[in-house]
Amino acid sequence: MKRLLIPLVLLTAPLHAEERPLIYPFDITLGGVKAEVKEGNMLFAEVPKPVAADATLALDEEVPMLIINAFPCKEDGTVEEGQPAAVIFANQVKEVKLDATMDKKKLAPGTYLANVVANGKTSRIVFTVAAPEAKASVDFSKILKFLKAKAGG
């Protein structure tokens, strides 16, 4: 009996060591940052840094069909009522940009809960889209007027 148990334990030990959470069966990298499952959170993985509205979502391998549903949510992952989901479909891809939505609209700044479906499995992530940085505006007409005044007078 012991002879049968030892090989069985040796064969099943690696399976238990590499067991993944049901909510995150495959890795996702968003904007160059890998999503992480925080200890005690059995609802979703988190992307720890804010990303751009056109950030790239990447998987470890190419998949025949990738489906992403991103719902506006609170920081705790609670989906905002009455808000439509952004939907992304892609075939034969390893990565896709967040702005490749079906309605061609970029995600607004805020927090999102996304169901990422690939190879018959779904990984759930929460991420934040950062607000675009305001560009400094320079009124060149005032500078030109100043330079002309200096040159002429």
N, CA and C atoms as a LAMMPS dump frame, in Angstrom:
ITEM: TIMESTEP
0
ITEM: NUMBER OF ATOMS
459
ITEM: BOX BOUNDS ff ff ff
-5.0000000000000000e+02 5.0000000000000000e+02
-5.0000000000000000e+02 5.0000000000000000e+02
-5.0000000000000000e+02 5.0000000000000000e+02
ITEM: ATOMS id mol type element x y z
1 1 1 N 0.819 -1.195 0
2 1 2 C 0 0 0
3 1 3 C 0.864 1.26 0
4 2 1 N 1.944 1.244 0.809
5 2 2 C 2.823 2.408 0.866
6 2 3 C 3.468 2.657 -0.489
7 3 1 N 3.74 1.59 -1.208
8 3 2 C 4.368 1.727 -2.524
9 3 3 C 3.449 2.464 -3.497
10 4 1 N 2.169 2.316 -3.346
11 4 2 C 1.217 3.007 -4.212
12 4 3 C 1.004 4.453 -3.779
13 5 1 N 1.028 4.717 -2.492
14 5 2 C 0.77 6.062 -1.988
15 5 3 C 1.897 7.037 -2.294
16 6 1 N 3.119 6.593 -2.184
17 6 2 C 4.255 7.5 -2.407
18 6 3 C 4.246 8.06 -3.829
19 7 1 N 4.134 7.229 -4.884
20 7 2 C 4.083 7.823 -6.235
21 7 3 C 2.855 8.712 -6.441
22 8 1 N 1.738 8.333 -5.84
23 8 2 C 0.524 9.133 -5.978
24 8 3 C 0.707 10.508 -5.345
25 9 1 N 1.304 10.559 -4.17
26 9 2 C 1.566 11.835 -3.5
27 9 3 C 2.544 12.665 -4.316
28 10 1 N 3.575 12.035 -4.841
29 10 2 C 4.562 12.758 -5.646
30 10 3 C 3.952 13.32 -6.924
31 11 1 N 3.008 12.615 -7.5
32 11 2 C 2.366 13.093 -8.728
33 11 3 C 1.377 14.224 -8.463
34 12 1 N 0.667 14.179 -7.351
35 12 2 C -0.345 15.201 -7.084
36 12 3 C 0.203 16.428 -6.373
37 13 1 N 1.346 16.339 -5.732
38 13 2 C 1.92 17.491 -5.017
39 13 3 C 2.134 18.694 -5.926
40 14 1 N 2.724 18.528 -7.134
41 14 2 C 2.898 19.709 -7.995
42 14 3 C 1.57 20.338 -8.415
43 15 1 N 0.52 19.539 -8.536
44 15 2 C -0.781 20.087 -8.925
45 15 3 C -1.315 21.02 -7.852
46 16 1 N -1.163 20.658 -6.604
47 16 2 C -1.643 21.511 -5.516
48 16 3 C -0.763 22.737 -5.339
49 17 1 N 0.529 22.608 -5.609
50 17 2 C 1.447 23.738 -5.443
51 17 3 C 1.176 24.832 -6.472
52 18 1 N 0.681 24.451 -7.657
53 18 2 C 0.473 25.416 -8.73
54 18 3 C -0.998 25.775 -8.917
55 19 1 N -1.837 25.421 -7.962
56 19 2 C -3.262 25.698 -8.072
57 19 3 C -3.508 27.201 -8.135
58 20 1 N -4.322 27.613 -9.072
59 20 2 C -4.61 29.037 -9.266
60 20 3 C -6.004 29.341 -8.746
61 21 1 N -6.223 30.587 -8.352
62 21 2 C -7.571 30.98 -7.915
63 21 3 C -8.56 30.873 -9.08
64 22 1 N -9.781 30.503 -8.777
65 22 2 C -10.807 30.38 -9.814
66 22 3 C -11.063 31.702 -10.527
67 23 1 N -10.884 32.817 -9.827
68 23 2 C -11.17 34.127 -10.412
69 23 3 C -10.02 34.64 -11.279
70 24 1 N -8.893 33.912 -11.278
71 24 2 C -7.718 34.362 -12.036
72 24 3 C -6.964 33.142 -12.59
73 25 1 N -7.608 32.395 -13.515
74 25 2 C -6.987 31.171 -14.027
75 25 3 C -5.824 31.402 -14.991
76 26 1 N -5.69 32.61 -15.534
77 26 2 C -4.552 32.925 -16.404
78 26 3 C -4.105 34.354 -16.132
79 27 1 N -2.807 34.596 -16.371
80 27 2 C -2.219 35.906 -16.08
81 27 3 C -2.617 36.953 -17.111
82 28 1 N -2.744 38.183 -16.628
83 28 2 C -3.053 39.335 -17.479
84 28 3 C -2.082 40.45 -17.13
85 29 1 N -1.528 41.058 -18.167
86 29 2 C -0.692 42.238 -17.993
87 29 3 C -1.418 43.393 -18.661
88 30 1 N -1.553 44.499 -17.949
89 30 2 C -2.257 45.664 -18.482
90 30 3 C -1.361 46.882 -18.346
91 31 1 N -1.054 47.51 -19.475
92 31 2 C -0.175 48.677 -19.453
93 31 3 C 1.21 48.335 -18.939
94 32 1 N 1.657 47.104 -19.187
95 32 2 C 2.979 46.667 -18.745
96 32 3 C 3.038 46.23 -17.294
97 33 1 N 1.897 46.232 -16.593
98 33 2 C 1.851 45.859 -15.177
99 33 3 C 0.998 44.598 -15.029
100 34 1 N 1.557 43.578 -14.392
101 34 2 C 0.845 42.322 -14.213
102 34 3 C -0.186 42.44 -13.09
103 35 1 N -1.393 41.941 -13.348
104 35 2 C -2.441 41.925 -12.324
105 35 3 C -2.045 40.947 -11.225
106 36 1 N -2.39 41.29 -9.98
107 36 2 C -2.009 40.478 -8.826
108 36 3 C -3.245 40.13 -8.009
109 37 1 N -3.273 38.898 -7.503
110 37 2 C -4.332 38.507 -6.578
111 37 3 C -3.828 38.844 -5.183
112 38 1 N -4.53 39.742 -4.514
113 38 2 C -4.149 40.14 -3.156
114 38 3 C -4.664 39.092 -2.169
115 39 1 N -3.89 38.84 -1.138
116 39 2 C -4.272 37.857 -0.132
117 39 3 C -5.618 38.232 0.489
118 40 1 N -6.507 37.259 0.558
119 40 2 C -7.822 37.484 1.142
120 40 3 C -8.869 37.956 0.148
121 41 1 N -8.467 38.348 -1.063
122 41 2 C -9.425 38.806 -2.072
123 41 3 C -9.733 37.651 -3.015
124 42 1 N -10.909 37.096 -2.895
125 42 2 C -11.312 35.983 -3.747
126 42 3 C -12.298 36.422 -4.826
127 43 1 N -12.36 37.736 -5.089
128 43 2 C -13.292 38.242 -6.089
129 43 3 C -12.614 38.651 -7.386
130 44 1 N -11.394 39.195 -7.3
131 44 2 C -10.716 39.673 -8.499
132 44 3 C -9.233 39.883 -8.224
133 45 1 N -8.461 39.964 -9.308
134 45 2 C -7.056 40.365 -9.233
135 45 3 C -7.02 41.867 -9.479
136 46 1 N -5.944 42.521 -9.062
137 46 2 C -5.846 43.973 -9.207
138 46 3 C -4.611 44.361 -10.004
139 47 1 N -4.768 45.386 -10.833
140 47 2 C -3.628 46.014 -11.491
141 47 3 C -3.244 47.164 -10.566
142 48 1 N -2.058 47.09 -9.929
143 48 2 C -1.736 48.042 -8.86
144 48 3 C -1.51 49.489 -9.28
145 49 1 N -1.228 49.735 -10.557
146 49 2 C -0.964 51.111 -11.002
147 49 3 C -2.012 51.537 -12.026
148 50 1 N -2.373 52.824 -12.05
149 50 2 C -3.304 53.312 -13.083
150 50 3 C -2.698 53.144 -14.475
151 51 1 N -3.572 52.953 -15.458
152 51 2 C -3.132 52.765 -16.84
153 51 3 C -3.774 53.819 -17.738
154 52 1 N -3.234 53.963 -18.932
155 52 2 C -3.791 54.888 -19.922
156 52 3 C -5.037 54.269 -20.55
157 53 1 N -5.886 55.099 -21.125
158 53 2 C -7.121 54.626 -21.762
159 53 3 C -6.84 53.756 -22.98
160 54 1 N -5.627 53.851 -23.534
161 54 2 C -5.264 53.019 -24.686
162 54 3 C -4.198 51.985 -24.319
163 55 1 N -4.131 51.612 -23.041
164 55 2 C -3.139 50.638 -22.57
165 55 3 C -3.353 49.292 -23.257
166 56 1 N -2.279 48.526 -23.362
167 56 2 C -2.343 47.202 -23.972
168 56 3 C -2.605 46.148 -22.907
169 57 1 N -3.613 45.309 -23.155
170 57 2 C -3.893 44.161 -22.312
171 57 3 C -3.238 42.966 -22.984
172 58 1 N -2.352 42.279 -22.269
173 58 2 C -1.596 41.176 -22.864
174 58 3 C -1.785 39.887 -22.072
175 59 1 N -1.821 38.779 -22.812
176 59 2 C -1.882 37.44 -22.236
177 59 3 C -0.532 36.761 -22.46
178 60 1 N -0.339 35.599 -21.838
179 60 2 C 0.921 34.876 -22.004
180 60 3 C 1.027 34.178 -23.354
181 61 1 N -0.122 33.882 -23.971
182 61 2 C -0.109 33.175 -25.253
183 61 3 C -1.25 33.66 -26.14
184 62 1 N -1.109 33.411 -27.418
185 62 2 C -2.167 33.783 -28.359
186 62 3 C -3.382 32.897 -28.122
187 63 1 N -4.565 33.508 -28.232
188 63 2 C -5.815 32.771 -28.046
189 63 3 C -6.683 32.94 -29.29
190 64 1 N -7.522 31.941 -29.598
191 64 2 C -8.366 32.058 -30.786
192 64 3 C -9.43 33.147 -30.664
193 65 1 N -9.951 33.354 -29.445
194 65 2 C -10.975 34.378 -29.229
195 65 3 C -10.744 35.001 -27.859
196 66 1 N -10.73 36.334 -27.826
197 66 2 C -10.579 37.074 -26.574
198 66 3 C -11.789 37.984 -26.431
199 67 1 N -12.46 37.888 -25.3
200 67 2 C -13.627 38.723 -25.021
201 67 3 C -13.369 39.452 -23.707
202 68 1 N -13.564 40.762 -23.719
203 68 2 C -13.38 41.568 -22.512
204 68 3 C -14.638 42.403 -22.295
205 69 1 N -15.189 42.32 -21.103
206 69 2 C -16.304 43.167 -20.678
207 69 3 C -15.796 43.989 -19.507
208 70 1 N -15.714 45.304 -19.66
209 70 2 C -15.207 46.18 -18.598
210 70 3 C -16.349 47.044 -18.075
211 71 1 N -16.654 46.891 -16.796
212 71 2 C -17.751 47.61 -16.154
213 71 3 C -17.208 48.704 -15.245
214 72 1 N -17.72 49.935 -15.333
215 72 2 C -17.327 50.954 -14.354
216 72 3 C -17.685 50.452 -12.954
217 73 1 N -16.772 50.64 -12.004
218 73 2 C -17.018 50.138 -10.652
219 73 3 C -16.382 51.041 -9.604
220 74 1 N -16.67 50.722 -8.354
221 74 2 C -16.034 51.401 -7.226
222 74 3 C -14.692 50.717 -6.979
223 75 1 N -13.861 51.301 -6.116
224 75 2 C -12.542 50.735 -5.854
225 75 3 C -12.606 49.336 -5.259
226 76 1 N -13.721 48.993 -4.602
227 76 2 C -13.848 47.657 -4.021
228 76 3 C -14.373 46.63 -5.023
229 77 1 N -14.563 47.047 -6.286
230 77 2 C -15.026 46.142 -7.327
231 77 3 C -16.524 46.094 -7.495
232 78 1 N -17.27 46.859 -6.719
233 78 2 C -18.726 46.903 -6.843
234 78 3 C -19.094 47.649 -8.121
235 79 1 N -19.791 46.961 -9.013
236 79 2 C -20.148 47.537 -10.31
237 79 3 C -21.157 48.665 -10.124
238 80 1 N -20.946 49.776 -10.852
239 80 2 C -21.856 50.927 -10.819
240 80 3 C -23.148 50.553 -11.544
241 81 1 N -24.267 50.742 -10.885
242 81 2 C -25.574 50.418 -11.468
243 81 3 C -25.88 51.311 -12.67
244 82 1 N -26.478 50.724 -13.685
245 82 2 C -26.937 51.488 -14.836
246 82 3 C -25.848 51.941 -15.795
247 83 1 N -24.622 51.552 -15.562
248 83 2 C -23.522 51.947 -16.446
249 83 3 C -23.277 50.831 -17.463
250 84 1 N -23.202 51.157 -18.741
251 84 2 C -22.962 50.115 -19.744
252 84 3 C -21.521 49.612 -19.69
253 85 1 N -21.353 48.37 -20.071
254 85 2 C -20.013 47.782 -20.124
255 85 3 C -19.348 48.128 -21.448
256 86 1 N -18.042 48.293 -21.403
257 86 2 C -17.261 48.412 -22.635
258 86 3 C -16.941 46.979 -23.059
259 87 1 N -17.135 46.67 -24.329
260 87 2 C -16.947 45.308 -24.818
261 87 3 C -15.863 45.297 -25.889
262 88 1 N -14.955 44.329 -25.763
263 88 2 C -13.882 44.16 -26.746
264 88 3 C -13.885 42.704 -27.196
265 89 1 N -13.924 42.479 -28.516
266 89 2 C -13.78 41.152 -29.111
267 89 3 C -12.543 41.171 -29.984
268 90 1 N -11.757 40.106 -29.936
269 90 2 C -10.591 40.01 -30.818
270 90 3 C -10.321 38.54 -31.119
271 91 1 N -9.939 38.26 -32.36
272 91 2 C -9.621 36.898 -32.787
273 91 3 C -8.129 36.732 -33.002
274 92 1 N -7.622 35.554 -32.655
275 92 2 C -6.216 35.186 -32.87
276 92 3 C -5.264 36.268 -32.368
277 93 1 N -5.346 36.575 -31.085
278 93 2 C -4.514 37.638 -30.513
279 93 3 C -3.83 37.169 -29.229
280 94 1 N -2.763 37.86 -28.909
281 94 2 C -2.08 37.7 -27.626
282 94 3 C -2.26 38.981 -26.81
283 95 1 N -2.552 40.076 -27.524
284 95 2 C -2.757 41.357 -26.843
285 95 3 C -3.742 42.213 -27.623
286 96 1 N -4.347 43.163 -26.888
287 96 2 C -5.317 44.077 -27.484
288 96 3 C -5.279 45.379 -26.685
289 97 1 N -5.587 46.479 -27.358
290 97 2 C -5.605 47.779 -26.669
291 97 3 C -6.992 48.017 -26.07
292 98 1 N -7.005 48.698 -24.932
293 98 2 C -8.276 48.981 -24.256
294 98 3 C -9.215 49.849 -25.082
295 99 1 N -8.681 50.631 -26.008
296 99 2 C -9.549 51.498 -26.812
297 99 3 C -10.125 50.792 -28.04
298 100 1 N -9.942 49.471 -28.137
299 100 2 C -10.488 48.702 -29.258
300 100 3 C -11.896 48.201 -28.93
301 101 1 N -12.696 49.044 -28.311
302 101 2 C -14.048 48.661 -27.906
303 101 3 C -14.972 48.577 -29.118
304 102 1 N -16.064 47.853 -28.948
305 102 2 C -17.03 47.693 -30.036
306 102 3 C -17.608 49.037 -30.466
307 103 1 N -17.812 49.95 -29.519
308 103 2 C -18.383 51.254 -29.861
309 103 3 C -17.313 52.296 -30.199
310 104 1 N -16.051 51.87 -30.224
311 104 2 C -14.902 52.727 -30.601
312 104 3 C -14.691 53.902 -29.644
313 105 1 N -15.224 53.81 -28.426
314 105 2 C -15.033 54.871 -27.432
315 105 3 C -13.96 54.456 -26.44
316 106 1 N -13.109 55.416 -26.08
317 106 2 C -12.101 55.147 -25.056
318 106 3 C -12.783 55.054 -23.695
319 107 1 N -12.172 54.28 -22.802
320 107 2 C -12.682 54.206 -21.439
321 107 3 C -12.428 55.536 -20.741
322 108 1 N -13.431 56.034 -20.069
323 108 2 C -13.294 57.283 -19.316
324 108 3 C -12.43 57.026 -18.082
325 109 1 N -11.764 58.056 -17.577
326 109 2 C -10.988 57.866 -16.346
327 109 3 C -11.883 57.323 -15.229
328 110 1 N -11.354 56.375 -14.479
329 110 2 C -12.104 55.763 -13.388
330 110 3 C -11.661 54.33 -13.176
331 111 1 N -12.387 53.626 -12.323
332 111 2 C -12.062 52.244 -11.97
333 111 3 C -13.013 51.3 -12.691
334 112 1 N -12.478 50.155 -13.137
335 112 2 C -13.249 49.184 -13.916
336 112 3 C -13.033 47.77 -13.392
337 113 1 N -14.094 46.966 -13.448
338 113 2 C -14.022 45.531 -13.215
339 113 3 C -14.156 44.887 -14.582
340 114 1 N -13.184 44.076 -14.961
341 114 2 C -13.218 43.457 -16.282
342 114 3 C -13.231 41.941 -16.168
343 115 1 N -14.102 41.324 -16.954
344 115 2 C -14.094 39.882 -17.145
345 115 3 C -13.35 39.647 -18.449
346 116 1 N -12.23 38.946 -18.372
347 116 2 C -11.405 38.672 -19.546
348 116 3 C -11.546 37.183 -19.841
349 117 1 N -12.173 36.86 -20.978
350 117 2 C -12.478 35.477 -21.321
351 117 3 C -11.563 35.015 -22.449
352 118 1 N -10.866 33.888 -22.2
353 118 2 C -9.973 33.3 -23.201
354 118 3 C -9.888 31.795 -22.95
355 119 1 N -9.929 31.021 -24.008
356 119 2 C -9.813 29.557 -23.912
357 119 3 C -10.817 28.947 -22.929
358 120 1 N -12.025 29.491 -22.899
359 120 2 C -13.074 28.941 -22.054
360 120 3 C -12.928 29.244 -20.572
361 121 1 N -12.006 30.127 -20.216
362 121 2 C -11.794 30.506 -18.816
363 121 3 C -11.959 32.015 -18.683
364 122 1 N -12.289 32.464 -17.467
365 122 2 C -12.482 33.891 -17.218
366 122 3 C -11.612 34.357 -16.064
367 123 1 N -10.772 35.361 -16.325
368 123 2 C -10.009 36.034 -15.274
369 123 3 C -10.691 37.363 -14.999
370 124 1 N -10.836 37.707 -13.722
371 124 2 C -11.474 38.97 -13.328
372 124 3 C -10.413 39.895 -12.762
373 125 1 N -10.361 41.105 -13.316
374 125 2 C -9.393 42.09 -12.831
375 125 3 C -10.086 43.419 -12.553
376 126 1 N -9.514 44.177 -11.636
377 126 2 C -9.938 45.552 -11.394
378 126 3 C -8.747 46.436 -11.718
379 127 1 N -9.003 47.492 -12.488
380 127 2 C -7.941 48.419 -12.869
381 127 3 C -8.495 49.831 -12.902
382 128 1 N -7.582 50.8 -12.895
383 128 2 C -7.967 52.207 -12.942
384 128 3 C -7.394 52.851 -14.19
385 129 1 N -8.254 53.54 -14.929
386 129 2 C -7.808 54.331 -16.078
387 129 3 C -7.502 55.726 -15.548
388 130 1 N -6.266 56.151 -15.753
389 130 2 C -5.825 57.46 -15.268
390 130 3 C -6.394 58.57 -16.141
391 131 1 N -6.595 59.713 -15.538
392 131 2 C -7.021 60.894 -16.295
393 131 3 C -5.85 61.351 -17.149
394 132 1 N -6.107 61.737 -18.396
395 132 2 C -5.003 62.222 -19.229
396 132 3 C -4.423 63.49 -18.623
397 133 1 N -3.118 63.598 -18.717
398 133 2 C -2.464 64.786 -18.16
399 133 3 C -2.812 66 -19.001
400 134 1 N -3.093 67.084 -18.321
401 134 2 C -3.416 68.326 -19.026
402 134 3 C -2.154 68.858 -19.687
403 135 1 N -2.29 69.221 -20.934
404 135 2 C -1.152 69.775 -21.659
405 135 3 C -1.076 71.273 -21.389
406 136 1 N 0.127 71.729 -21.189
407 136 2 C 0.323 73.164 -20.972
408 136 3 C 0.037 73.885 -22.279
409 137 1 N -0.784 74.9 -22.204
410 137 2 C -1.086 75.655 -23.417
411 137 3 C -0.273 76.942 -23.416
412 138 1 N 0.304 77.207 -24.544
413 138 2 C 1.119 78.413 -24.698
414 138 3 C 0.472 79.276 -25.761
415 139 1 N 0.269 80.529 -25.439
416 139 2 C -0.301 81.465 -26.398
417 139 3 C 0.856 82.131 -27.137
418 140 1 N 1.176 81.572 -28.307
419 140 2 C 2.316 82.07 -29.073
420 140 3 C 2.087 83.48 -29.613
421 141 1 N 0.838 83.891 -29.759
422 141 2 C 0.579 85.243 -30.267
423 141 3 C 1.096 86.297 -29.286
424 142 1 N 0.979 86.032 -27.998
425 142 2 C 1.491 86.972 -26.995
426 142 3 C 3.018 87.027 -27.033
427 143 1 N 3.643 85.891 -27.225
428 143 2 C 5.111 85.859 -27.303
429 143 3 C 5.575 86.606 -28.544
430 144 1 N 4.909 86.368 -29.664
431 144 2 C 5.262 87.036 -30.916
432 144 3 C 5.079 88.548 -30.784
433 145 1 N 3.988 88.97 -30.168
434 145 2 C 3.722 90.389 -29.949
435 145 3 C 4.833 91.012 -29.087
436 146 1 N 5.238 90.297 -28.044
437 146 2 C 6.303 90.775 -27.163
438 146 3 C 7.622 90.92 -27.927
439 147 1 N 7.948 89.913 -28.746
440 147 2 C 9.2 89.949 -29.505
441 147 3 C 9.199 91.081 -30.533
442 148 1 N 8.048 91.312 -31.175
443 148 2 C 7.949 92.407 -32.146
444 148 3 C 8.121 93.748 -31.445
445 149 1 N 7.527 93.887 -30.271
446 149 2 C 7.656 95.133 -29.505
447 149 3 C 9.108 95.366 -29.108
448 150 1 N 9.818 94.334 -28.731
449 150 2 C 11.222 94.451 -28.337
450 150 3 C 12.094 94.808 -29.534
451 151 1 N 11.793 94.187 -30.669
452 151 2 C 12.597 94.435 -31.873
453 151 3 C 12.364 95.847 -32.41
454 152 1 N 11.154 96.328 -32.298
455 152 2 C 10.826 97.637 -32.845
456 152 3 C 11.059 98.773 -31.872
457 153 1 N 11.221 98.502 -30.639
458 153 2 C 11.25 99.646 -29.779
459 153 3 C 12.149 99.58 -28.668
